[in-house]
């Protein structure tokens, strides 16, 4: 018999400083609910048994199918597995963590959805995480902390059902540099960060790819670096561009002409308009329907050049409104009923709330963005709001990837089949 529960969302933060607090809290929640070997805490109704999903496919040896443009390339940094958060042979691969989710329906019933990692995916994913480092310097070091690991869990690990995930640690521009608590040359810092991404990319292509199709995945700063990588490295090299299955450039602005899907940032790579289309880009920045981008918004329009910010709704690439398939950390939800909370009914690291969110790409007041509507219903025992805000200028930046994670994974699966078929 299905169990019922009532949950409400934690209240959203309202200052940029809260970003660090939210990230730290999420890290603790994930650590409490999930370990890298897939184990879960014991005890209490609803406790589930970890699923063994096997190992990933054999890592291909460097071969003739690797792009000629990177032939013989070897990085002193990225030849060391310690400088990767995810790659197939890692024994502590973050992307092999427990990703099970509790599905909470509108009627209050719950069920556990097991994450199944592919044992032999046909494509690879190359992921670059957003501004997340709490290091007290302009550039982070090459040692990943809980904030990097938590972000990979939220934004990249779930793609392991469709691809081998490669996620390099890189010397990104830190939160302190972004918010001004650490001073330094940010232009030089971004060059340092991009140089690491480029180094990791070339090493991966020369030593790990072996001609496999690739999905680029990034958010915020990570999307910015991948945008540049696609413009300056991939598009000019046909042997690299032919490997592009798609690019998921979230939480940033991909510049396109007002009435076209290609011709702004990219010359060869259009926006995706169907789930089977390959060699294309999915991009958006999310804002609440009740809080559209203000005039000084950080997202929703290009920061330079002519054109507009591209927007592709993962729930409906062809356009129009559609229900978003979101995955949130379980700690983003609290129980309204203390007795239910004490029973620990949700013991999975993630939670899904079908039918709660709707997304649609809209253009208003010079901004192009993914408008997210919370479909609150007083008869729905679940929460009537979601977490993810900082200030109005940021929109729902913290949960850009979470909001449509199920849709993005589904699309990557279809694109992989189309590319490999």
C-alpha positions as CSV (number, residue, x, y, z in Angstrom):
1,X,0.0,0.0,0.0
2,X,1.5,3.4,-1.0
3,X,2.7,5.5,1.9
4,X,1.6,9.1,2.2
5,X,3.5,12.1,3.5
6,X,3.3,15.9,3.6
7,X,6.4,17.9,2.8
8,X,7.1,21.5,2.3
9,X,10.1,23.2,0.6
10,X,12.8,25.0,2.6
11,X,12.6,28.7,2.3
12,X,14.9,30.1,-0.5
13,X,17.9,32.2,0.3
14,X,18.1,35.9,-0.5
15,X,21.7,36.9,-0.5
16,X,24.7,36.0,-2.5
17,X,26.6,35.1,0.7
18,X,24.0,32.3,1.3
19,X,25.4,30.4,-1.7
20,X,28.3,29.1,0.3
21,X,26.0,28.1,3.2
22,X,23.6,26.3,0.8
23,X,26.4,24.4,-0.9
24,X,27.9,23.4,2.4
25,X,24.5,22.2,3.7
26,X,23.8,20.2,0.5
27,X,27.3,18.6,0.8
28,X,26.4,17.4,4.4
29,X,23.0,16.1,3.3
30,X,24.5,14.1,0.4
31,X,27.2,12.7,2.6
32,X,24.6,11.6,5.1
33,X,22.4,10.0,2.5
34,X,24.9,8.5,0.1
35,X,28.4,7.2,0.0
36,X,30.5,6.5,-3.1
37,X,30.0,2.8,-2.9
38,X,26.3,3.2,-3.1
39,X,25.5,2.4,0.6
40,X,22.7,4.1,2.5
41,X,22.0,4.7,6.2
42,X,20.2,1.8,7.9
43,X,17.0,1.8,9.9
44,X,13.5,3.3,9.7
45,X,10.6,2.7,7.4
46,X,11.4,3.3,3.8
47,X,15.0,2.3,4.1
48,X,16.1,0.7,0.9
49,X,18.9,-1.6,-0.2
50,X,21.6,-0.3,-2.4
51,X,21.6,-1.5,-6.0
52,X,24.7,-3.0,-7.6
53,X,24.8,-1.8,-11.1
54,X,28.1,-3.4,-12.2
55,X,31.1,-1.7,-13.6
56,X,31.4,0.5,-16.6
57,X,32.7,-0.8,-20.0
58,X,36.3,-1.4,-20.6
59,X,38.3,1.8,-21.0
60,X,39.5,1.9,-24.6
61,X,43.3,2.1,-25.2
62,X,44.6,5.1,-27.2
63,X,44.1,4.2,-30.8
64,X,43.9,5.4,-34.3
65,X,40.3,6.5,-33.9
66,X,41.3,9.4,-31.6
67,X,41.2,12.8,-33.3
68,X,44.4,13.5,-35.3
69,X,44.4,17.1,-34.0
70,X,45.3,15.8,-30.5
71,X,47.4,12.8,-31.5
72,X,50.3,12.2,-29.1
73,X,49.0,14.7,-26.6
74,X,49.7,14.0,-22.9
75,X,49.1,16.2,-19.9
76,X,51.4,16.1,-16.9
77,X,48.4,17.1,-14.8
78,X,45.5,15.0,-16.2
79,X,47.5,11.8,-16.8
80,X,47.1,11.6,-13.0
81,X,43.7,10.1,-12.1
82,X,43.8,12.1,-8.8
83,X,42.9,15.2,-10.9
84,X,39.6,13.7,-12.1
85,X,36.4,13.5,-10.1
86,X,34.9,11.1,-12.6
87,X,36.5,8.8,-15.1
88,X,35.8,5.1,-15.7
89,X,38.8,3.4,-13.9
90,X,38.6,5.5,-10.7
91,X,37.9,3.3,-7.6
92,X,36.3,6.4,-5.9
93,X,34.5,7.8,-8.9
94,X,31.9,10.3,-7.7
95,X,29.8,9.4,-10.7
96,X,29.4,5.9,-9.3
97,X,27.7,7.1,-6.2
98,X,24.2,6.1,-5.1
99,X,21.7,8.3,-7.1
100,X,18.5,6.6,-6.1
101,X,15.5,8.9,-5.8
102,X,12.2,8.8,-3.8
103,X,9.3,9.7,-6.1
104,X,6.7,11.7,-4.2
105,X,3.4,11.8,-6.2
106,X,0.8,14.5,-5.9
107,X,-1.4,12.2,-3.9
108,X,1.4,11.7,-1.4
109,X,2.3,8.2,-2.4
110,X,6.0,7.4,-2.6
111,X,8.2,4.9,-4.4
112,X,11.9,4.4,-4.8
113,X,13.4,4.9,-8.3
114,X,16.7,3.0,-8.6
115,X,19.4,4.6,-10.7
116,X,20.9,2.2,-13.1
117,X,24.4,3.0,-14.3
118,X,25.1,1.8,-17.9
119,X,27.6,-1.1,-18.0
120,X,28.7,-0.3,-21.6
121,X,27.5,3.1,-22.8
122,X,28.2,4.0,-26.4
123,X,29.2,7.6,-25.8
124,X,31.2,9.8,-23.3
125,X,30.2,12.9,-21.4
126,X,32.8,15.6,-20.6
127,X,31.7,17.7,-17.6
128,X,33.0,21.1,-16.3
129,X,31.5,22.3,-13.0
130,X,30.4,25.8,-12.2
131,X,31.9,28.4,-9.8
132,X,31.9,26.4,-6.6
133,X,35.3,26.5,-4.9
134,X,35.5,28.0,-1.4
135,X,39.3,28.2,-1.6
136,X,40.6,31.6,-0.3
137,X,42.4,32.5,-3.5
138,X,41.5,33.8,-7.0
139,X,42.1,30.4,-8.6
140,X,41.3,27.2,-6.8
141,X,43.8,24.4,-6.3
142,X,43.7,21.0,-8.0
143,X,42.3,19.3,-4.9
144,X,38.5,18.8,-4.9
145,X,36.6,19.6,-1.8
146,X,33.1,18.7,-0.7
147,X,31.6,21.6,-2.8
148,X,33.1,20.2,-6.0
149,X,32.0,16.6,-5.2
150,X,28.5,17.6,-4.3
151,X,28.1,19.6,-7.5
152,X,29.2,16.7,-9.6
153,X,26.6,14.5,-7.8
154,X,23.9,17.0,-8.6
155,X,24.8,18.0,-12.1
156,X,26.8,15.2,-13.8
157,X,26.6,11.8,-12.1
158,X,23.1,10.9,-13.2
159,X,24.3,10.9,-16.8
160,X,26.2,7.7,-16.0
161,X,23.0,5.9,-17.1
162,X,23.8,7.0,-20.7
163,X,27.6,7.8,-21.0
164,X,31.0,7.4,-19.4
165,X,31.5,10.6,-17.4
166,X,34.8,12.4,-17.4
167,X,35.0,15.3,-14.9
168,X,38.3,17.0,-14.5
169,X,39.3,19.0,-11.4
170,X,40.5,22.5,-12.6
171,X,41.8,25.7,-11.2
172,X,38.6,27.6,-11.5
173,X,37.9,31.2,-10.5
174,X,36.6,30.8,-6.9
175,X,33.5,32.1,-5.1
176,X,35.7,34.5,-3.2
177,X,37.0,36.0,-6.5
178,X,33.4,36.1,-7.9
179,X,31.9,37.9,-4.9
180,X,34.9,40.2,-4.2
181,X,36.2,38.8,-0.9
182,X,39.4,37.7,-2.6
183,X,41.1,40.2,-4.9
184,X,43.3,39.6,-7.9
185,X,43.5,39.6,-11.7
186,X,40.3,37.9,-12.7
187,X,41.1,38.1,-16.4
188,X,44.3,36.1,-15.8
189,X,42.4,33.8,-13.4
190,X,39.9,32.9,-16.1
191,X,42.7,32.2,-18.5
192,X,44.3,29.8,-16.0
193,X,40.9,28.1,-15.5
194,X,40.3,27.7,-19.3
195,X,43.9,26.5,-19.8
196,X,43.2,23.6,-17.4
197,X,39.9,22.7,-19.2
198,X,41.7,22.7,-22.6
199,X,44.5,20.6,-21.2
200,X,42.1,18.1,-19.7
201,X,40.1,18.0,-23.0
202,X,43.1,17.4,-25.2
203,X,44.4,14.7,-22.8
204,X,41.0,13.0,-22.8
205,X,40.8,13.0,-26.6
206,X,44.2,11.7,-27.2
207,X,44.2,9.0,-24.5
208,X,40.6,8.0,-23.6
209,X,38.2,8.9,-26.4
210,X,39.1,6.4,-29.2
211,X,36.5,7.9,-31.5
212,X,33.5,7.8,-29.2
213,X,30.7,10.4,-29.5
214,X,30.8,13.1,-26.8
215,X,28.3,15.2,-24.8
216,X,29.7,18.4,-23.3
217,X,28.0,19.3,-20.0
218,X,28.6,22.5,-18.1
219,X,27.0,25.0,-15.8
220,X,27.7,28.7,-15.2
221,X,31.5,29.1,-15.3
222,X,31.8,25.6,-16.6
223,X,29.5,26.5,-19.5
224,X,31.5,29.5,-20.2
225,X,34.7,27.5,-20.5
226,X,32.9,24.9,-22.7
227,X,31.5,27.6,-24.9
228,X,35.0,28.8,-25.6
229,X,36.2,25.3,-26.1
230,X,33.5,24.6,-28.6
231,X,34.2,27.9,-30.4
232,X,38.0,27.9,-30.4
233,X,39.0,24.3,-30.3
234,X,36.2,22.0,-31.4
235,X,34.5,23.8,-34.3
236,X,37.8,24.6,-36.1
237,X,38.9,21.0,-35.9
238,X,36.5,18.8,-38.0
239,X,37.9,15.6,-36.4
240,X,36.8,16.9,-33.0
241,X,33.5,18.5,-34.2
242,X,32.3,15.2,-35.8
243,X,32.4,13.6,-32.3
244,X,30.0,16.2,-30.8
245,X,26.7,14.5,-29.8
246,X,25.5,17.6,-28.1
247,X,26.5,20.4,-25.7
248,X,24.5,21.1,-22.6
249,X,25.6,24.6,-21.7
250,X,23.4,25.5,-18.7
251,X,23.1,28.6,-16.6
252,X,24.8,30.9,-19.1
253,X,24.0,32.7,-22.4
254,X,24.7,31.1,-25.7
255,X,24.4,34.0,-28.2
256,X,22.3,33.4,-31.3
257,X,20.8,35.7,-33.9
258,X,17.3,37.0,-33.2
259,X,15.6,34.7,-35.7
260,X,18.1,31.9,-36.1
261,X,19.5,28.9,-34.1
262,X,23.1,29.3,-35.2
263,X,25.4,32.2,-36.2
264,X,26.2,33.9,-32.9
265,X,28.7,32.2,-30.6
266,X,28.9,29.2,-32.9
267,X,29.2,28.9,-36.7
268,X,28.5,25.1,-37.0
269,X,26.5,24.2,-33.9
270,X,22.8,25.1,-33.7
271,X,20.4,25.0,-30.9
272,X,18.7,21.6,-30.4
273,X,15.0,21.5,-31.5
274,X,14.3,17.8,-31.2
275,X,15.4,15.0,-28.9
276,X,17.0,13.0,-31.7
277,X,19.0,15.9,-33.1
278,X,22.8,15.7,-32.7
279,X,25.6,18.1,-33.0
280,X,23.6,20.8,-31.3
281,X,23.3,22.9,-28.1
282,X,20.9,22.8,-25.2
283,X,21.0,26.0,-23.1
284,X,18.9,28.0,-20.7
285,X,18.9,30.1,-17.6
286,X,15.9,29.5,-15.2
287,X,13.7,32.2,-13.5
288,X,10.5,31.8,-11.6
289,X,7.3,32.9,-13.4
290,X,6.7,35.1,-10.3
291,X,10.2,36.7,-10.5
292,X,11.3,37.4,-14.0
293,X,14.8,38.7,-14.8
294,X,15.2,42.3,-13.5
295,X,17.0,44.9,-15.6
296,X,20.4,44.1,-13.9
297,X,20.0,40.3,-14.2
298,X,23.1,38.3,-14.6
299,X,21.5,35.8,-17.0
300,X,19.0,35.8,-19.9
301,X,20.9,37.9,-22.4
302,X,24.4,38.0,-23.9
303,X,27.1,40.0,-22.1
304,X,28.6,41.1,-25.4
305,X,27.9,41.2,-29.1
306,X,24.6,41.3,-31.0
307,X,21.8,38.8,-30.7
308,X,19.9,37.1,-27.9
309,X,20.5,34.3,-25.4
310,X,19.4,31.0,-26.8
311,X,16.8,29.1,-24.8
312,X,15.9,25.5,-25.3
313,X,13.4,23.9,-22.9
314,X,14.6,20.3,-22.2
315,X,11.0,19.2,-21.5
316,X,9.9,20.4,-24.9
317,X,12.7,21.3,-27.3
318,X,10.3,22.1,-30.1
319,X,8.8,24.8,-27.9
320,X,5.9,25.5,-25.6
321,X,5.2,24.6,-22.0
322,X,5.8,21.2,-20.5
323,X,6.2,19.5,-17.2
324,X,9.8,19.4,-15.9
325,X,11.4,16.2,-14.7
326,X,13.3,17.5,-11.8
327,X,15.7,15.8,-9.3
328,X,16.4,17.6,-6.0
329,X,18.7,16.6,-3.1
330,X,16.5,15.0,-0.5
331,X,17.7,17.5,2.1
332,X,16.0,20.3,0.1
333,X,12.7,19.0,1.5
334,X,11.5,18.9,5.1
335,X,8.5,17.1,6.5
336,X,5.5,19.1,7.7
337,X,4.6,16.2,10.0
338,X,7.2,15.5,12.7
339,X,6.0,12.0,13.1
340,X,6.7,11.4,9.4
341,X,10.1,13.0,9.6
342,X,11.0,10.7,12.5
343,X,10.1,7.7,10.5
344,X,12.8,8.6,7.9
345,X,10.6,7.6,5.0
346,X,12.9,9.3,2.5
347,X,16.3,7.7,2.8
348,X,17.5,8.1,-0.8
349,X,19.9,10.9,-1.6
350,X,17.4,12.5,-4.1
351,X,13.7,13.2,-4.4
352,X,11.4,13.7,-7.4
353,X,8.1,15.5,-7.3
354,X,6.2,14.8,-10.6
355,X,3.8,17.4,-11.8
356,X,5.0,20.2,-9.5
357,X,7.0,22.2,-12.0
358,X,6.3,23.5,-15.5
359,X,8.9,25.1,-17.8
360,X,8.6,27.2,-21.0
361,X,11.2,29.3,-22.9
362,X,9.9,32.9,-23.1
363,X,11.2,36.3,-24.3
364,X,10.3,39.3,-22.3
365,X,11.8,42.8,-21.8
366,X,15.0,41.9,-23.7
367,X,15.6,38.6,-21.9
368,X,15.3,35.0,-23.1
369,X,15.0,32.4,-20.4
370,X,13.3,29.3,-19.0
371,X,10.3,30.4,-17.1
372,X,9.6,28.0,-14.3
373,X,6.1,27.8,-12.8
374,X,5.5,26.0,-9.5
375,X,2.1,24.3,-9.8
376,X,1.0,24.7,-6.2
377,X,-2.2,22.9,-5.2
378,X,-3.7,23.2,-1.7
379,X,-4.8,19.6,-2.0
380,X,-1.3,18.4,-2.8
381,X,0.5,17.2,0.4
382,X,3.9,18.1,-1.0
383,X,5.5,21.4,-0.7
384,X,4.2,24.3,-2.6
385,X,7.6,25.9,-3.4
386,X,11.1,24.9,-4.3
387,X,14.6,26.0,-3.2
388,X,17.2,27.6,-5.5
389,X,17.0,31.4,-5.3
390,X,19.7,33.8,-4.3
391,X,18.7,37.3,-5.3
392,X,16.4,38.3,-8.2
393,X,19.4,38.9,-10.5
394,X,20.4,35.2,-10.1
395,X,17.0,33.7,-10.7
396,X,17.0,29.9,-10.0
397,X,20.6,29.6,-10.9
398,X,21.5,27.2,-8.1
399,X,19.1,24.6,-9.4
400,X,19.3,25.2,-13.2
401,X,20.5,21.6,-13.7
402,X,18.2,20.0,-11.1
403,X,15.1,21.5,-12.6
404,X,15.3,19.4,-15.8
405,X,17.8,16.7,-14.9
406,X,15.5,13.9,-15.9
407,X,14.7,15.5,-19.2
408,X,18.4,16.1,-20.0
409,X,19.3,12.5,-19.2
410,X,16.5,11.3,-21.4
411,X,17.6,13.5,-24.3
412,X,21.2,12.4,-24.0
413,X,20.0,8.8,-24.2
414,X,18.0,9.5,-27.4
415,X,20.9,11.5,-28.9
416,X,23.3,8.7,-28.1
417,X,21.1,6.2,-30.0
418,X,20.7,8.6,-32.9
419,X,24.5,9.3,-33.1
420,X,25.5,5.7,-32.7
421,X,22.8,4.3,-35.0
